[in-house]
Amino acid sequence: MTVAHQRRLTAMKKQISTDPEMFGLLQDSTALLDDPVALRAFMATEGYLYLKGVLDTTTIRAAHLIMAERLAERGHVDVSHPIEDCVAAPTTKVQFMPDLSHANEPLKAVLYDGPMIQIFETLLNAPVRHFDFTWVRAVAPNRGTPPHMDVVYMGRGTKQLYTAWTPMCDIPISMGGLLVLERSHLHERLNNGYGSKDVDEFCENKVGSDYEEMGGGGNIRPGGWLSDNPVKLRNALGGRWLTADFEAGDVLIFSVYTVHTSLDNASNRIRISTDTRYQRADQPIDERWIGEHPIGHGKAGKRGKIC
C-alpha cells in the first residue's frame, strides 16, 4: 500500500493526516511465529502482531458467505450485485451484529480452532481459553468505531488478555480497516486512569439516575469511549496511527491496553470483521463473556460503587 496514493482518510469524520510522523503501516510480524521469544518481545514492545495469510481463506469465505446471505435477507445488502460482494443497500446503517456468528460453523472453525489457537498458544506459552461471545462488525458505509481500549469492557479477569481482529474479506484502507495507536499500551498514565475503569460500574450514590442501566456515572463516559476525536487524541498521546490493506487470512492481534479505532468506511460495501478474545486457560476470566448465553453489558453485569 502506498499511503500517498490513497484517497482522503477519515476516522469519526475527522481527517487523518498521512504525514510520516503521524501515520504509518503495521509491521508484518508473521516471520516471528518461528521464534516465540522474539514474537513475545515484539508484542511487549509494540502492543500488536500483524500476521499475514495465517488463517484458512476457504473457511473464511464460507463464513463470510453465511453472514452476507443473512445481511441480504434482512435488507442490508443490494441484491442487484453478487451477495458475497456485500454492496450496501442505500438505506442501511448496520454496524454491530453479533448474531451473525450464531450457527456459523465455518466462523467458529476460523476463530476458535486450528491456526488461531496455535498462534495464541505460541504467544502465551500455555493452553489458552477464549471468550464465548463473538463480536461481529458489519459496518455499512459511514463512520467507524471511536477510539478506546478493550480493557474497560472486559477487564474483570486477567489483564493478560488479547484481542484478535479478523477481517472476513479483503478490507483495503478505503473500507475502514482498523487503526492502532503506536505503542499506546505503554502509556502509564493512561493505563492507570482510563485503563483502570469498568464501563459496567455505576455510581450507586447517584440517586434518581439511570446509571445502573447505562454504566458510566462518574466512572467512565457512557459507551466507554476514550475520545470521539482520533486527531486530538493522537496529538495528546503521541505515536502514529498504524494500519494496512488487510486481506482475508490476515489477523491483527493486540493487547487490551492498545488504543485503537477504525477508519470510516468510504466504500460502497459492508465490511465484515470479528473481534475475539484469548487468554491463558489458568488465569481468571471476565464472567460477562463466558457461557452459553453471556450476560455481556446487560443489567446482570453492572456493579455499583461510591463515586
C-alpha positions in Angstrom: 0.0 0.0 0.0 1.3 3.4 -0.9 -0.3 5.9 1.5 0.3 8.9 -0.7 -2.0 7.4 -3.3 -4.9 6.8 -1.0 -7.9 9.0 -1.1 -8.7 11.3 1.8 -8.7 9.2 5.0 -11.1 10.0 7.9 -11.9 8.4 11.2 -15.0 9.6 13.2 -15.4 12.1 10.2 -12.0 13.7 11.2 -9.3 13.8 8.6 -6.4 11.6 9.4 -3.0 13.1 8.4 -0.8 10.7 6.4 2.3 12.6 7.3 5.0 10.1 8.3 5.3 11.4 11.8 1.5 10.8 12.4 0.6 7.8 10.3 2.2 4.6 9.2 1.9 0.9 8.2 1.7 -2.0 10.5 4.8 -4.1 10.5 4.3 -7.7 9.2 5.3 -9.9 12.1 4.4 -13.3 10.5 8.0 -14.5 10.4 8.2 -14.2 14.2 5.9 -17.2 14.6 9.0 -19.3 14.1 10.7 -17.5 17.0 8.4 -17.4 20.0 10.8 -15.4 22.2 11.0 -12.7 19.5 7.2 -12.9 19.0 6.5 -12.2 22.6 9.2 -9.4 22.7 7.6 -7.7 19.7 4.1 -7.8 21.4 5.6 -6.4 24.6 7.3 -3.5 22.8 4.8 -2.7 20.0 1.5 -3.9 21.5 0.3 -5.7 18.4 1.1 -8.6 16.0 0.1 -8.2 12.3 0.1 -11.7 10.9 -0.4 -12.1 7.1 -2.2 -15.1 5.5 -2.1 -17.3 8.6 -5.8 -18.3 8.5 -7.6 -20.6 6.0 -9.2 -18.4 3.3 -11.6 -21.2 2.1 -13.2 -21.4 5.5 -13.2 -17.6 5.9 -15.0 -17.3 2.6 -17.6 -19.9 3.7 -18.2 -18.0 7.0 -18.4 -14.6 5.1 -21.0 -16.0 2.7 -23.3 -17.2 5.5 -23.1 -13.7 7.1 -23.6 -11.9 3.7 -26.7 -14.0 3.0 -28.2 -13.2 6.4 -27.5 -9.5 5.8 -29.2 -9.8 2.4 -32.2 -11.5 3.9 -32.6 -8.5 6.3 -32.4 -5.9 3.6 -28.9 -4.6 4.3 -27.3 -5.8 1.0 -28.1 -4.5 -2.5 -29.1 -7.8 -4.2 -28.7 -6.4 -7.7 -25.0 -7.2 -7.1 -23.5 -10.6 -6.1 -24.4 -11.1 -2.4 -20.9 -12.0 -1.5 -19.7 -8.6 -2.6 -21.8 -7.1 0.3 -22.7 -3.9 -1.6 -24.7 -1.9 0.9 -28.4 -1.2 0.4 -28.8 2.6 0.1 -30.6 3.0 3.5 -28.7 0.6 5.7 -26.9 1.8 8.8 -25.8 -1.6 10.1 -22.7 -1.7 12.3 -22.7 -4.3 15.0 -24.4 -7.7 14.5 -23.0 -10.4 16.9 -25.9 -12.7 16.0 -24.2 -13.3 12.6 -21.9 -15.6 14.5 -24.7 -17.9 15.6 -24.9 -21.3 13.8 -21.9 -20.4 11.7 -19.7 -23.4 11.9 -17.0 -22.1 9.4 -16.7 -19.0 11.5 -16.2 -21.0 14.7 -13.5 -23.1 12.9 -11.6 -19.9 11.9 -11.8 -18.2 15.3 -11.7 -21.0 17.8 -9.7 -23.8 16.3 -6.6 -24.6 14.2 -4.1 -21.8 13.4 -5.8 -19.2 15.6 -5.5 -21.2 18.8 -2.0 -22.3 17.8 -0.9 -18.7 17.5 -2.2 -17.8 20.9 -0.6 -20.9 22.5 2.7 -19.8 21.0 2.2 -16.2 22.2 1.1 -17.2 25.7 3.3 -20.3 26.0 0.4 -22.1 27.6 -3.0 -23.7 26.9 -5.5 -20.9 26.0 -9.1 -20.1 26.6 -11.2 -17.8 24.5 -14.3 -15.8 25.4 -17.5 -17.4 24.3 -19.0 -14.2 23.0 -18.1 -13.3 19.4 -18.2 -9.7 18.3 -19.2 -9.2 14.7 -18.8 -5.9 13.0 -20.8 -5.5 9.8 -20.1 -1.9 9.0 -22.0 0.0 6.4 -20.5 3.0 4.6 -20.3 5.6 7.4 -18.1 6.5 10.3 -16.2 3.8 12.2 -15.7 2.9 15.9 -14.5 5.6 18.3 -11.0 5.3 19.9 -10.9 3.0 23.0 -9.0 0.4 24.9 -10.7 -3.0 25.2 -9.7 -3.4 28.9 -12.6 -1.1 30.1 -15.1 -3.6 28.6 -13.6 -6.9 29.7 -11.1 -6.3 32.4 -12.6 -8.2 35.4 -10.4 -11.3 34.8 -6.7 -11.4 33.8 -5.2 -8.3 32.2 -3.0 -10.5 30.1 -5.8 -10.6 27.6 -5.6 -10.2 23.8 -7.9 -9.2 21.0 -7.8 -10.8 17.6 -9.3 -8.5 14.9 -10.0 -10.8 11.9 -11.2 -9.5 8.5 -13.8 -11.8 7.0 -13.0 -10.4 3.5 -10.3 -8.2 1.9 -10.5 -4.9 3.7 -8.5 -2.3 1.9 -7.9 1.0 3.6 -10.9 2.6 1.8 -13.3 0.1 3.6 -12.4 1.4 7.0 -9.9 -1.0 8.5 -8.5 -0.9 12.0 -6.1 1.7 13.3 -3.9 1.1 16.3 -2.1 3.9 18.1 1.6 3.1 18.1 2.9 1.9 21.5 -0.1 3.3 23.3 -0.2 0.3 25.6 2.9 1.6 27.3 1.3 4.9 28.3 1.4 4.5 32.1 -0.8 7.5 33.0 -3.5 6.4 30.5 -3.4 2.8 31.8 -3.7 3.9 35.4 -6.5 6.3 34.6 -8.9 5.4 31.8 -7.4 1.9 31.5 -8.4 1.1 35.1 -12.1 1.8 34.5 -15.0 -0.6 34.0 -17.8 0.5 31.7 -20.3 -1.5 33.7 -19.6 0.1 37.0 -22.1 2.8 38.1 -22.3 5.3 41.0 -24.9 3.8 43.3 -24.9 7.0 45.4 -26.3 9.0 42.4 -29.9 8.9 43.5 -32.5 9.0 40.7 -30.0 8.3 37.9 -30.2 5.7 35.2 -26.5 4.8 35.7 -27.4 1.2 36.8 -28.8 0.7 33.3 -26.3 2.7 31.3 -22.9 2.4 33.0 -20.6 5.4 33.3 -21.9 7.6 36.1 -18.6 9.2 37.3 -16.7 6.0 36.5 -16.4 6.4 32.7 -18.3 8.1 30.0 -21.4 6.1 28.7 -20.3 3.8 25.9 -16.8 3.6 27.4 -15.1 5.5 24.5 -11.8 7.2 25.2 -12.4 10.0 22.8 -14.6 10.9 19.8 -11.7 12.7 18.1 -8.8 10.5 16.9 -6.8 13.5 15.7 -6.8 15.3 19.1 -6.2 12.0 20.8 -3.1 11.3 18.8 -1.8 14.8 19.3 -2.2 14.3 23.1 -0.7 10.9 23.4 1.9 10.9 20.6 2.7 8.0 18.4 1.3 7.2 14.9 -1.9 5.7 13.7 -1.0 2.4 12.1 -3.0 0.4 9.6 -2.7 -1.8 6.5 -4.6 -3.1 3.4 -6.0 -6.1 5.1 -6.7 -9.4 3.3 -8.8 -12.4 4.2 -6.5 -14.8 6.0 -4.8 -12.0 8.0 -5.3 -11.4 11.7 -4.3 -8.4 13.8 -3.7 -9.2 17.5 -3.2 -6.6 20.2 -3.2 -6.0 23.9 -6.3 -4.9 25.6 -4.4 -1.7 26.6 -3.6 -0.8 22.9 -5.7 2.2 21.9 -7.4 1.6 18.6 -10.2 2.9 16.4 -11.2 2.4 12.8 -11.2 4.4 9.6 -14.5 5.4 8.2 -15.9 3.1 5.6 -15.6 5.2 2.4 -16.5 2.3 0.1 -20.0 1.2 -1.1 -19.7 -2.2 0.7 -20.4 -3.6 4.1 -17.1 -4.6 5.7 -17.3 -7.6 7.9 -14.8 -8.4 10.6 -14.8 -10.1 14.0 -13.3 -9.3 17.4 -12.5 -12.2 19.7 -10.6 -12.5 22.9 -8.0 -15.0 24.2 -6.1 -15.6 27.4 -4.2 -18.3 29.3 -6.6 -21.1 30.5 -5.2 -21.0 34.0 -6.0 -17.3 34.6 -9.2 -15.7 35.9 -11.7 -14.8 33.2 -14.3 -12.0 33.0 -17.7 -13.5 33.8 -19.6 -11.3 31.4 -18.3 -13.0 28.3 -18.5 -16.8 29.0 -21.1 -19.4 29.0 -23.8 -20.4 26.5 -25.6 -17.0 26.9 -23.0 -14.4 28.2 -24.5 -11.6 30.2 -22.3 -9.0 28.4 -23.1 -5.4 29.2 -26.7 -6.2 30.4 -28.1 -5.4 33.8 -26.7 -8.5 35.3 -23.2 -7.3 34.6 -23.5 -4.0 36.4 -21.6 -3.2 39.6 -22.3 -0.4 42.0 -19.6 1.8 43.5 -19.5 5.0 45.6 -18.3 7.9 43.5 
